[in-house]
Amino acid sequence: MLKHSRIFRRFLISYIVILIIPSAAGYMSYRTSINVTQSISIDNSVMQLQKSKEILERRMAEVEGYTRQLALNQDLNVLMNEDMKGDKTNVYGVWKVMRDVMAVSQTNDFLQHFFIYLKNYNAILTLGSSYFRPEYYYETSHYTDMSLEEWKKTVLGETHRSQIMPLRSYMDNGAQTSVISYMQSLPLDSFSDSSPATVVITIDQKLINSLLSGVTERYNGWAHISDADGQTISIQGIKEQEIDTLAADPKFDESKVNQFYNDDLVITIRSKTNGWVYQAGIPRHVLMENANKIKLITWWVTGIALVLGLLVGLLLSYRNSAPINRLLGIMKENFGKDEVPAGRNEYDFLQGNISNMLINNKRLETELSRQMPLVRDAFLKRLIAGEFQSREEIIAAAGQADTGLSMNSGYAGILQIHGYSGMDSVEILNELSAARLLLKQALQDSGSDIQMTDLGSDRMVLVFTSGEEEPGEESRRAKIQHLLEQLADFVLQEYRITVTVALGDSFPSVMEASHSFEQAKQALEYAAYMNRKGILWFSDTRMESATYYYPLDIELRLISTISSGDIEEARRIVASVISQNVENRELSIDMKQQLIEELKGTLLKLLDQKSFMESEVFENVKNRIIGIQAKEAIEPVTREIDGIMEALCGVITSKRNDVHTRTIEQITLYIAKTYMDPDLNLYRIAEKVERPEKYISQLFKDVTGTNLSDHLEKVRMDHAAVLLKKNDYTVDDIASRVGYNSSHSFRRAFKRVMGVSPSSYRQSAGE
C-alpha cells in the first residue's frame, strides 16, 4: 500500500527526526527546570528549618535570661537566705516575689508553667499559688514516670546549672502532655550539693512544635529535636522507633544537611550553641509538588505536540509521496518487472527509467511491454479452453509465459464491467480498455496470486491458484470473496465502475481449470438473469434440471438475452433448444409437453422481473403464455413463443430508450442550472448523473446528435446573447456570468457559435 511504501517511510522518518530534535531540546530544558525547582524547594525547606531553630534558640535564651533575672531579685534572695525559726513565715516577702514573677511570665508563653523551690521553707512558689509542702504540688503536677521521692531527689535536691531535662510525659492538673524542663539552682554560683533555691520551668512540647509548624504542617512532614546526648527534646509526625532506625542505618549520613531517605527529604541541622540536632522529614511528592505540576503540564503538552506532529507528518508524507508513488506505479507498469535496484532510491529509479524511455529503441520497448502479456493471455486462453493435454505441457507453457502459476487447486472466474451495454464505439472501447487496466492494476496491488486475461471488451477471466501450505477450501473461498469485495468497493468509489464477478467451483488441479471456467460462465448468465451484482459462486446457482435437453445455463442465457432486449440472440437460443430436442432426439409426447411447459415457465420467470411487471403489455403477454397448449404441435408453439419474446424485447428496448431519455434530461437540466460555473466540465456532469464520462458523452451524442461540450457552449452563448441585448453589463462581466474565466476565451467561443463578435452582436441587436 501507498502508506507503507519506501518513499512514504523516508518522508515520515525525515519529519519524525525534525520533530525529535526540538523535543530533545525541550526535554533537556524540562530536566533542567525540574532540577532547579527541586533545588529551590530543598533550599526553602532548609531555610524554614533554620528559621525554626533560630526562633527556638532565642526562646530558650529568654528562658535562661529569666532565671538570671530571678537570681538578681532581692526579695527572692531575702527569702532563700532567711533563717527559719519555728513556724514563722515571711508572707509579705513571698507575696512580693510572686508579684514580680507574675509580671514577667505574662509576656512569655514559655514561662507559663514554672515553680521556685525554697529549701529553707520547703515550699514551692508558682503563679498564683504557694505550696509549703512539695507533696501537695506533686499531687497536681508531676512527671508520670517519676515517683515523689525520685522527683524530690533529682529535681529538688540536686544542684542544676542551666540543665535541660529531655522530653518526658507530664501530668498537669489532670491533663496529660509532654514537656521538657529547664532547671537552674540559685544562686547561680551554687557549687554545693544542695542549693538554697531551684527554678524549674516546664515547656510544653506543643509550644516547641508550633515553632516547627512551617515544616510539619506546610509540607505534611515530621520533625525531631534531640540534645547533644541524643535524647529527644521534641518529636512530631514520627515515632521514636523510626528515629532510632534512621540513626542506626549506615546509609543515612548525619553530616549531610539534606539527603533523600526512604522517599523523604531529611534535613539535619546541628546547633552550635547547645549542640542540639534539628531534623525534619519532607515527603518527596510534597516537596516536588510544583515540579510535578511542571512535569504533568510538560508531558501533556509534549505528548499532544508529538501526536499532532506525527499526524501532520503522516499527512505531509502521504501528500508528498503520493505523486511520486503514482509516477512510480506508471513507470513500473510500463516497464513490466522493473523494480528499484538495491542501493538505489526511487528518484534514481525514475531518472534512469525516464532516460531509458527516451533513449531506448521503440522495438525494445514493445518487446518488454507487449510481448510477454500477449504470451500470458494466449496461455490463459488455452488453459480455460481446456486445450492442454498434460500437466507437463501446462508447466512448460506457464514457464514460457512467466506467469508464476501454481499447479495446485484453485478457482476460475469471470469479471464483467457494467454500464456500457449497447454502446459500441471507439471511445467506449477505449474507456473499457482503461477500466480493465485499472482493475488489473488494483488486483496486482492486492498482492494476491491472480492470473488475468481479457474476455471481450467488458469481461476479464480471473484464475486464482493456492499454495500447498494454504488452508482448506472454505478459507480460500472466504479470502477470495473478501479480496473481490474490496476490489468492487474500491473501483466503485474511485472510478464509478460497477462489476459482477462469477466464480466456478474449485478445480483440484489446473488441468480442470476449464471446467471451473464453464461453471463461471453459467454463474454469470445466472447473475444477468437475476440482475445480481457483486460476487456470485456457481454453487449458489445450482437448480434442478429436466431429463430432456434444456440445461440451466441455456435457460439462464435465454432469460439474460431477453432481459437485455436482444431478440435475435433469443431466437437463436430457442431454435437451438428446439433443434436439439426435435431434430436430434426422439422425444415422447410427454417429454415434448414437459419441454413446452419448461419454456412457458422460463417466460413466466421473466414476467416476474420488475421491468416487465410494470409494463402495459404484462397482462396480455401473461395470458398469451398461459394460453400456450402443451399438446399443440411444436411449430405453432415456437411461433407463439417467438411473438412473446419479441413483445418482451420491445419492452426492454422501450425502457432503455426511456432511461437514456431521462439521463439526457437530467444532464440538460443540470447544465441549465450550473452553466455559469467555470469549473463545470464533463467530469462534474458525469459525477452528477453517476455514469462514466465516456458513456454520457457517447449517449448524449447518440440521442441528441450533438456533442455534450458543444451543447454546454451553446447554452452559455444563448444566455450571453440575452445579456448582450439588455446592454446592462460589459463583455467582461458577461463572460464571468456565463462561466468563462477569460474574456478572450469567451469572445472566441461566441464568435465561433454565433458567427460574430460580442460587440458586433450587441451593436446589431441595438439597431
C-alpha positions in Angstrom: 0.0 0.0 0.0 1.0 3.6 -0.6 1.4 4.5 3.1 3.8 1.6 3.5 6.0 2.5 0.5 9.7 3.3 1.0 9.2 6.9 -0.2 6.4 7.4 2.3 8.6 6.0 5.1 11.5 8.2 4.1 9.4 11.3 4.2 7.9 10.2 7.5 11.3 9.5 9.1 12.5 12.9 8.0 9.5 14.6 9.6 10.0 12.5 12.8 13.7 13.5 13.0 12.7 17.1 12.6 10.1 16.5 15.4 12.6 14.8 17.7 15.2 17.5 17.6 13.1 20.2 19.3 11.6 17.5 21.5 15.1 16.5 22.7 16.0 20.2 23.4 12.7 20.6 25.2 13.4 17.5 27.3 16.7 18.9 28.3 15.1 22.2 29.3 12.4 20.2 31.2 15.0 18.2 33.2 16.8 21.5 34.0 13.6 23.1 35.2 12.8 20.0 37.3 16.3 20.1 38.9 16.2 23.8 39.5 12.7 23.5 41.0 13.8 20.7 43.3 16.9 22.6 44.3 14.8 25.7 45.2 12.3 23.5 47.2 15.1 21.9 49.1 16.7 25.3 49.9 13.4 26.7 51.0 12.9 23.7 53.3 16.4 24.0 54.8 15.8 27.7 55.3 12.4 27.0 57.0 14.0 24.6 59.5 16.9 27.0 60.1 14.5 29.8 61.0 12.6 27.5 63.4 15.9 26.6 65.0 16.9 30.2 65.5 13.5 31.1 67.0 13.6 28.2 69.4 17.2 29.1 70.5 16.1 32.7 71.1 13.1 31.5 73.2 15.4 29.2 75.2 17.8 32.1 75.7 14.9 34.1 77.0 14.2 31.3 79.5 17.8 31.3 80.6 17.7 35.1 80.9 14.7 34.9 83.1 16.4 32.6 85.6 19.3 35.1 85.7 16.8 37.8 86.5 15.4 35.7 89.3 18.9 35.3 90.7 19.2 39.1 90.9 15.8 39.5 92.6 16.4 41.0 96.1 13.2 39.8 97.5 13.9 36.3 96.4 17.4 36.4 97.8 16.0 37.5 101.1 13.6 34.6 101.2 16.0 31.9 100.3 18.6 33.2 102.8 16.3 33.6 105.8 17.0 31.6 108.9 13.7 29.9 109.8 12.8 30.0 113.4 9.7 27.9 114.3 6.8 28.1 112.0 7.1 31.8 111.3 6.7 32.6 107.6 7.6 35.8 105.7 4.2 36.1 103.9 4.9 39.6 102.7 8.2 38.6 101.2 6.5 35.7 99.4 3.8 38.0 98.0 6.4 40.5 96.7 8.3 37.7 94.9 5.1 36.3 93.4 4.1 39.7 92.2 7.5 40.2 90.4 7.4 36.7 88.9 3.9 37.1 87.5 4.7 40.4 85.7 7.4 38.7 83.7 5.6 35.5 83.0 2.6 37.2 81.4 4.8 38.3 78.5 6.3 35.0 77.6 4.4 31.8 76.8 7.5 29.7 77.6 7.2 30.9 81.2 3.6 30.0 81.8 4.4 26.8 83.8 7.3 27.0 86.3 7.9 26.9 90.1 10.6 28.1 92.5 11.6 25.7 95.3 12.8 27.3 98.6 14.7 24.8 100.5 14.6 26.7 103.9 10.9 27.0 103.6 10.5 23.5 102.0 7.9 25.4 99.8 7.1 25.7 96.1 6.1 29.0 94.7 4.0 29.0 91.5 2.0 31.6 89.6 -0.8 32.4 91.9 -0.2 29.6 94.5 2.2 28.5 97.2 2.8 25.0 98.4 4.5 24.8 101.8 4.8 21.1 101.3 6.1 19.8 97.9 3.9 16.8 98.2 0.9 19.0 97.6 2.3 20.4 94.4 3.3 16.9 93.2 -0.4 15.8 93.5 -1.4 18.3 90.8 1.7 18.5 88.6 4.3 15.7 88.2 6.2 13.6 85.7 4.2 10.4 85.1 7.3 8.2 85.1 8.9 9.7 88.2 7.9 9.0 91.8 7.6 11.6 94.5 10.8 10.5 96.2 12.7 10.4 92.9 11.4 13.8 92.0 12.5 15.3 95.3 15.9 13.8 95.0 16.7 14.6 91.3 14.8 17.8 90.8 14.5 19.5 94.1 17.5 18.0 95.9 20.3 18.3 93.3 22.1 21.4 92.1 21.4 22.4 88.5 23.3 24.6 86.2 21.2 25.6 83.1 20.2 21.9 82.9 17.5 20.7 80.5 15.6 17.6 81.2 14.7 15.8 77.9 11.1 15.2 76.8 9.1 13.4 79.4 5.4 12.6 80.0 3.8 15.1 82.4 0.5 15.4 84.2 -0.6 19.0 84.8 -3.9 19.4 86.7 -5.2 16.2 85.3 -4.1 16.9 81.7 -1.7 14.6 80.0 1.1 16.2 78.0 4.8 16.0 77.3 7.3 18.6 78.4 11.0 19.5 78.6 12.2 21.0 81.8 14.8 23.8 82.3 16.3 23.7 85.8 18.6 26.3 87.4 19.8 26.4 91.0 20.0 29.7 92.8 22.2 31.5 93.4 23.9 31.0 90.1 27.3 30.3 91.7 26.0 27.4 93.8 28.5 24.6 93.8 27.4 22.6 96.9 25.3 19.5 96.5 22.4 21.4 97.9 21.4 24.9 96.8 19.0 27.2 98.8 16.6 27.5 95.8 15.8 25.8 92.5 13.9 27.2 89.5 12.1 24.6 87.3 10.5 25.8 84.0 8.4 23.2 82.1 7.9 23.9 78.4 5.1 22.1 76.7 6.0 20.1 73.6 3.1 21.8 71.8 4.9 25.2 72.1 8.0 23.8 70.5 6.0 22.0 67.8 4.3 25.3 67.0 7.7 26.7 66.1 8.2 23.8 63.6 4.7 24.1 62.1 6.2 25.7 59.0 7.8 22.3 58.2 5.3 19.8 59.5 2.0 21.5 58.6 3.1 23.1 55.3 4.8 20.0 53.9 2.9 17.3 55.9 6.3 16.1 57.2 7.8 15.3 60.5 10.3 17.0 62.9 12.6 15.8 65.7 14.9 17.7 68.0 17.4 16.0 70.2 20.0 17.3 72.6 23.8 16.7 72.4 23.4 13.3 74.0 20.7 12.2 71.5 17.8 12.5 73.9 14.5 13.7 72.5 13.6 17.3 73.1 10.6 17.4 70.7 9.1 15.0 68.3 6.2 15.4 65.8 4.8 13.3 63.0 7.2 10.3 63.6 7.8 7.6 66.2 10.8 7.2 68.4 11.5 3.7 66.9 11.6 5.2 63.4 14.1 7.9 64.6 16.3 5.1 66.1 16.1 3.1 62.9 17.1 6.2 60.9 20.1 6.9 63.2 21.2 3.3 63.1 21.0 3.0 59.3 24.5 3.2 57.7 23.1 4.6 54.5 22.0 7.7 56.4 24.7 10.3 56.8 24.1 12.7 59.7 26.8 15.0 58.4 24.8 16.0 55.4 22.4 18.9 55.6 19.9 17.3 53.2 19.6 13.9 51.7 16.8 11.6 50.5 16.0 8.6 52.7 13.1 6.2 52.0 11.5 8.7 49.6 11.7 11.5 52.2 14.0 14.6 52.1 15.7 14.5 55.6 17.2 17.9 56.7 19.7 17.8 59.5 20.9 21.0 61.3 23.2 21.0 64.4 23.1 23.9 66.7 26.5 25.5 67.5 25.1 27.0 70.7 23.9 24.0 72.6 24.7 21.0 70.3 21.0 20.2 69.7 20.2 18.4 66.5 17.2 19.5 64.4 15.9 17.1 61.9 12.9 17.4 59.6 11.5 15.0 57.0 9.5 16.1 54.0 7.8 13.6 51.6 9.3 13.8 48.1 5.9 14.1 46.4 5.1 17.2 48.6 8.5 18.7 48.1 8.2 18.1 44.3 4.6 19.4 44.1 5.5 22.3 41.9 7.9 20.3 40.0 5.2 17.6 39.5 2.9 20.2 38.1 5.5 21.3 35.7 6.1 17.6 34.8 2.4 17.0 34.2 1.9 20.0 32.1 5.1 19.3 30.2 4.2 15.7 29.5 0.7 16.7 28.4 1.9 19.5 26.1 4.8 17.3 24.8 2.5 14.3 24.2 -0.1 16.4 22.4 2.5 18.2 20.4 4.1 14.8 19.4 0.8 13.3 18.4 -0.2 16.3 16.4 3.3 16.5 14.9 3.1 12.8 14.0 -0.3 13.3 12.4 0.9 16.3 10.4 4.0 14.2 9.4 1.8 11.4 8.2 -0.4 13.8 6.2 2.6 15.6 4.7 4.4 12.3 4.0 1.3 10.9 2.2 0.7 14.1 0.2 4.4 14.4 -0.8 4.9 10.7 -1.6 1.6 10.1 -3.4 2.6 11.9 -6.7 5.9 10.1 -6.7 4.3 6.8 -6.0 1.8 7.3 -8.7 4.6 8.1 -11.1 6.5 5.1 -9.9 3.4 3.0 -10.5 3.1 4.2 -14.0 6.8 3.6 -14.6 6.7 0.1 -13.2 3.6 -0.7 -15.2 5.2 0.5 -18.4 8.5 -1.2 -17.6 7.0 -4.6 -16.6 9.1 -6.2 -13.9 11.4 -3.3 -13.2 11.9 -2.7 -9.5 14.1 -0.3 -7.6 17.5 -1.9 -7.6 19.4 -2.4 -4.3 21.5 0.5 -3.4 19.4 3.0 -5.4 16.5 5.1 -4.4 13.2 5.8 -6.1 14.4 9.1 -7.6 17.4 7.4 -9.2 14.9 4.7 -10.5 12.7 7.4 -12.0 15.6 9.3 -13.6 17.1 6.1 -15.0 13.9 4.7 -16.4 12.8 8.1 -17.9 16.2 8.4 -19.6 15.9 4.9 -20.9 12.4 5.5 -22.1 13.7 8.5 -24.1 16.8 6.8 -25.4 15.9 3.1 -26.0 14.7 1.8 -29.3 10.9 1.6 -29.8 11.3 -2.1 -30.7 12.8 -2.9 -27.4 10.1 -1.1 -25.5 7.5 -3.0 -27.5 9.2 -6.3 -26.7 9.2 -5.5 -22.9 5.8 -4.1 -22.6 3.6 -6.1 -25.0 5.1 -9.4 -26.0 5.0 -11.0 -22.6 1.4 -10.0 -21.8 0.4 -11.4 -25.1 2.1 -14.7 -24.3 0.4 -14.8 -20.9 -3.0 -14.0 -22.5 -2.6 -16.8 -25.0 -1.6 -19.2 -22.3 -4.6 -18.4 -20.1 -7.0 -18.6 -23.1 -5.7 -22.1 -23.9 -5.9 -23.0 -20.2 -9.6 -22.0 -19.8 -10.4 -23.6 -23.2 -9.0 -26.9 -22.0 -6.6 -27.2 -24.9 -3.7 -28.6 -22.8 -3.3 -32.4 -22.9 -1.0 -33.0 -20.0 0.2 -31.4 -16.8 3.8 -31.2 -18.2 2.5 -29.2 -21.1 0.9 -26.7 -18.8 4.0 -26.4 -16.7 6.2 -25.8 -19.7 3.7 -23.2 -21.2 3.4 -21.4 -17.8 7.2 -21.2 -17.5 7.4 -19.8 -21.0 4.8 -17.1 -20.2 6.5 -16.4 -16.9 3.1 -16.5 -15.1 4.3 -17.9 -11.8 1.1 -20.0 -11.9 0.7 -22.6 -9.1 -0.1 -26.1 -10.3 -2.4 -26.8 -7.3 -6.1 -26.3 -6.9 -7.9 -23.0 -7.4 -10.8 -21.2 -8.9 -11.7 -19.7 -12.3 -14.0 -16.7 -12.6 -15.2 -14.0 -14.9 -15.4 -10.3 -14.1 -17.9 -8.2 -16.0 -17.8 -4.4 -16.2 -21.3 -2.8 -16.2 -22.5 0.5 -17.6 -21.5 0.0 -21.3 -24.2 -2.2 -22.7 -25.2 -1.3 -26.2 -22.5 1.4 -26.5 -20.1 0.2 -29.2 -17.8 2.9 -30.4 -14.1 3.6 -30.4 -14.4 5.9 -27.4 -16.4 3.4 -25.4 -13.9 0.6 -26.3 -11.1 2.9 -25.1 -13.0 3.6 -21.9 -13.4 -0.2 -21.3 -9.7 -0.8 -22.0 -8.8 1.8 -19.4 -11.3 0.3 -16.9 -9.8 -3.2 -17.4 -6.3 -1.7 -16.9 -7.4 -0.1 -13.7 -9.0 -3.4 -12.5 -5.8 -5.3 -13.3 -3.7 -2.8 -11.5 -5.9 -3.0 -8.4 -5.7 -6.8 -8.4 -1.9 -6.7 -8.8 -1.6 -4.2 -6.0 -3.6 -6.5 -3.7 -0.6 -8.9 -3.6 -2.6 -12.0 -4.4 -1.6 -14.6 -6.9 -4.1 -13.9 -9.7 -3.8 -14.7 -13.4 -5.9 -12.4 -15.7 -6.8 -12.1 -19.3 -9.4 -10.3 -21.3 -12.6 -12.0 -22.5 -14.2 -9.5 -24.8 -14.3 -5.7 -24.3 -16.2 -5.7 -20.9 -15.1 -9.0 -19.4 -11.9 -10.4 -17.8 -11.0 -14.0 -16.9 -9.5 -14.5 -13.4 -7.7 -17.6 -12.3 -6.9 -18.0 -8.6 -4.4 -20.7 -7.5 -3.4 -21.7 -4.0 -0.1 -22.8 -2.5 0.4 -26.2 -0.8 0.5 -24.6 2.7 -2.8 -22.7 2.4 -5.8 -23.8 4.5 -9.0 -25.6 3.3 -11.5 -24.7 0.7 -13.8 -22.6 2.8 -10.9 -20.4 4.0 -9.7 -19.9 0.4 -13.2 -19.1 -0.8 -13.6 -16.5 2.1 -10.2 -15.0 1.2 -11.2 -14.7 -2.5 -14.6 -13.3 -1.6 -13.1 -10.7 0.7 -10.5 -9.7 -2.0 -13.1 -9.3 -4.7 -15.5 -7.4 -2.5 -12.7 -4.9 -1.6 -11.9 -4.6 -5.4 -15.6 -3.9 -6.2 -15.9 -1.2 -3.5 -12.6 0.4 -4.5 -13.3 0.8 -8.2 -16.9 1.9 -7.4 -15.6 4.7 -5.1 -12.6 5.7 -7.1 -13.7 5.3 -10.7 -17.5 4.8 -10.5 -17.1 1.3 -12.1 -19.6 -1.4 -11.1 -18.6 -5.0 -11.7 -20.1 -8.6 -11.3 -17.7 -11.4 -10.6 -18.9 -15.0 -11.2 -16.8 -17.9 -10.0 -16.9 -21.6 -10.6 -16.3 -24.4 -8.2 -12.8 -25.3 -7.1 -10.7 -27.3 -9.5 -8.3 -29.9 -8.0 -5.6 -29.1 -10.4 -5.0 -26.6 -13.3 -5.9 -29.4 -15.7 -9.5 -28.9 -14.6 -9.5 -25.1 -14.8 -11.6 -25.1 -17.9 -14.5 -26.9 -16.1 -14.5 -24.2 -13.4 -14.4 -21.6 -16.1 -17.5 -23.1 -17.8 -19.3 -23.0 -14.4 -18.3 -19.4 -14.0 -19.9 -18.6 -17.4 -23.1 -20.3 -16.2 -23.0 -18.4 -13.0 -22.5 -15.1 -14.9 -25.5 -15.8 -17.1 -27.5 -16.6 -13.9 -26.3 -13.3 -12.4 -27.5 -11.5 -15.5 -30.9 -13.2 -15.4 -31.3 -12.5 -11.7 -29.9 -8.9 -12.1 -27.3 -9.7 -9.5 -24.3 -7.5 -8.8 -21.2 -8.2 -6.8 -19.7 -11.7 -6.2 -21.6 -14.9 -7.3 -20.4 -18.5 -6.9 -21.6 -21.3 -9.2 -22.6 -23.4 -6.2 -25.2 -20.7 -5.3 -26.9 -21.0 -8.8 -27.5 -24.8 -9.0 -31.0 -25.7 -9.8 -32.7 -29.0 -10.6 -32.7 -29.7 -14.4 -35.1 -31.8 -16.5 -34.3 -35.1 -18.2 -34.6 -33.6 -21.7 -32.1 -31.1 -23.2 -32.8 -27.7 -21.6 -29.9 -27.2 -19.2 -29.9 -24.5 -16.7 -27.2 -22.5 -18.4 -29.2 -22.4 -21.6 -32.3 -21.2 -19.7 -30.3 -18.5 -17.9 -28.7 -17.4 -21.1 -32.2 -17.1 -22.7 -33.5 -15.1 -19.8 -30.4 -12.9 -19.9 -30.7 -12.3 -23.6 -34.4 -11.4 -23.5 -33.7 -9.1 -20.4 -31.1 -7.3 -22.5 -33.6 -6.9 -25.4 -31.5 -8.9 -27.9 -34.4 -10.6 -29.9 -32.1 -12.2 -32.5 -29.9 -14.0 -29.9 -33.1 -15.1 -28.1 -34.5 -16.6 -31.3 -31.2 -18.4 -31.9 -31.2 -19.9 -28.4 -34.8 -21.1 -28.7 -34.1 -22.5 -32.2 -31.1 -24.4 -30.8 -33.2 -25.9 -28.0 -35.9 -27.0 -30.4 -33.4 -28.4 -32.8 -31.7 -30.4 -30.0 -35.0 -31.8 -28.8 -36.9 -32.3 -32.0 -34.3 -32.9 -34.7 -31.5 -34.7 -32.8 -33.7 -36.5 -30.3 -36.7 -38.7 -30.3 -38.8 -37.3 -27.5 -42.0 -38.8 -26.3 -45.2 -36.8 -26.3 -44.8 -36.4 -22.5 -41.3 -35.1 -22.9 -42.4 -32.6 -25.6 -45.1 -31.4 -23.3 -42.7 -31.0 -20.4 -40.3 -29.1 -22.6 -43.1 -26.7 -23.7 -44.0 -26.3 -20.0 -40.4 -25.5 -19.2 -40.3 -22.9 -21.9 -43.5 -21.4 -20.6 -42.0 -21.4 -17.1 -39.0 -19.6 -18.4 -41.2 -16.9 -19.9 -43.2 -16.6 -16.7 -40.0 -16.2 -14.7 -39.2 -13.3 -17.0 -42.5 -11.7 -16.2 -41.6 -11.7 -12.5 -39.0 -9.1 -13.2 -39.9 -5.6 -12.2 -39.3 -4.1 -15.6 -42.0 -6.4 -17.2 -44.5 -6.3 -14.3 -44.7 -2.5 -14.6 -45.2 -2.6 -18.4 -48.5 -2.1 -20.2 -48.2 -5.5 -22.0 -47.8 -7.5 -18.8 -51.4 -8.9 -18.7 -51.5 -9.5 -22.4 -48.2 -11.4 -22.5 -49.1 -13.3 -19.4 -52.4 -14.5 -20.9 -50.5 -15.4 -24.1 -48.0 -17.5 -22.2 -50.7 -19.3 -20.2 -52.7 -19.9 -23.3 -50.0 -21.9 -24.9 -51.2 -25.6 -25.0 -48.5 -28.2 -24.4 -50.5 -30.6 -26.6 -50.2 -28.5 -29.6 -47.6 -29.1 -32.3 -44.1 -27.7 -31.8 -44.3 -25.3 -34.8 -47.2 -23.1 -33.6 -45.8 -23.2 -30.1 -42.5 -21.9 -31.4 -44.2 -19.1 -33.4 -46.1 -18.1 -30.3 -43.0 -18.1 -28.1 -41.3 -16.0 -30.8 -44.0 -13.4 -30.7 -44.0 -13.3 -26.9 -40.2 -12.8 -26.9 -40.5 -10.0 -29.5 -43.0 -8.3 -27.2 -40.8 -8.6 -24.2 -37.7 -7.4 -26.0 -39.7 -4.4 -27.3 -40.5 -3.5 -23.6 -36.8 -3.6 -22.8 -35.9 -1.5 -25.8 -38.5 1.0 -24.9 -37.4 1.2 -21.3 -33.8 1.5 -22.3 -34.8 4.4 -24.5 -36.7 5.9 -21.6 -33.7 5.6 -19.3 -31.5 7.2 -21.9 -34.0 10.0 -22.3 -34.2 10.6 -18.5 -30.4 10.7 -18.4 -30.3 13.2 -21.2 -33.0 15.3 -19.4 -31.0 15.1 -16.2 -27.9 16.3 -18.0 -29.6 19.2 -19.7 -31.3 20.3 -16.5 -28.0 20.2 -14.6 -26.3 22.3 -17.3 -29.1 24.8 -17.4 -28.7 25.3 -13.6 -24.9 25.4 -13.4 -23.7 26.8 -16.8 -22.3 29.9 -15.0 -19.8 27.7 -13.1 -16.4 28.0 -14.8 -15.4 24.6 -13.3 -18.4 22.8 -14.9 -17.0 20.1 -17.2 -17.6 16.5 -18.3 -16.3 15.1 -15.1 -18.7 17.1 -13.0 -21.6 16.2 -15.2 -20.7 12.5 -15.0 -20.4 12.7 -11.3 -23.9 14.3 -11.1 -25.7 11.6 -13.1 -23.4 8.8 -11.7 -22.3 7.5 -15.1 -18.9 7.2 -16.7 -17.7 10.2 -18.7 -17.3 8.4 -22.0 -20.7 6.8 -21.5 -22.6 10.1 -21.1 -20.6 11.7 -23.9 -21.4 9.0 -26.3 -25.0 8.7 -25.1 -25.6 12.4 -25.4 -24.3 12.4 -29.0 -26.3 9.3 -30.0 -29.6 10.7 -28.6 -29.3 14.4 -29.5 -26.9 14.3 -32.4 -24.8 17.0 -30.6 -21.6 16.7 -28.6 -22.0 17.4 -24.9 -19.3 20.1 -24.9 -21.0 21.8 -27.9 -24.3 21.8 -26.0 -22.7 23.4 -22.9 -21.1 26.0 -25.1 -24.4 26.7 -26.9 -26.3 27.1 -23.6 -23.7 29.6 -22.4 -23.8 31.6 -25.6 -27.6 31.8 -25.6 -27.5 33.3 -22.1 -24.7 35.6 -23.2 -26.8 36.8 -26.1 -29.6 37.7 -23.8 -27.3 39.7 -21.6 -25.8 41.4 -24.6 -29.2 42.6 -25.7 -30.0 44.1 -22.3 -26.8 46.2 -22.5 -26.6 46.2 -18.7 -23.1 44.6 -18.4 -19.7 44.8 -20.0 -18.4 42.0 -22.1 -16.0 41.0 -19.3 -18.9 40.9 -16.8 -21.0 38.7 -19.2 -18.0 36.4 -19.7 -17.8 35.7 -15.9 -21.6 35.4 -15.6 -21.8 32.6 -18.2 -18.9 30.5 -16.9 -15.7 31.9 -18.5 -12.6 32.9 -16.5 -11.1 34.6 -19.5 -12.9 37.2 -21.6 -10.7 36.3 -24.5 -11.9 32.7 -24.5 -15.5 33.9 -24.2 -15.1 36.2 -27.3 -13.6 33.4 -29.4 -16.3 30.9 -28.3 -19.1 33.5 -29.0 -17.8 34.2 -32.5 -17.4 30.5 -33.2 -21.0 29.8 -32.2 -22.8 33.0 -33.2 -20.7 33.9 -36.2 -20.0 37.5 -34.9 -18.1 39.0 -32.0 -20.0 40.0 -28.8 -19.5 43.7 -29.6 -20.9 43.3 -33.1 -23.8 41.3 -31.8 -24.7 43.9 -29.3 -24.5 46.7 -31.9 -26.7 44.8 -34.3 -29.2 43.9 -31.6 -29.4 47.6 -30.7 -30.1 48.7 -34.2 
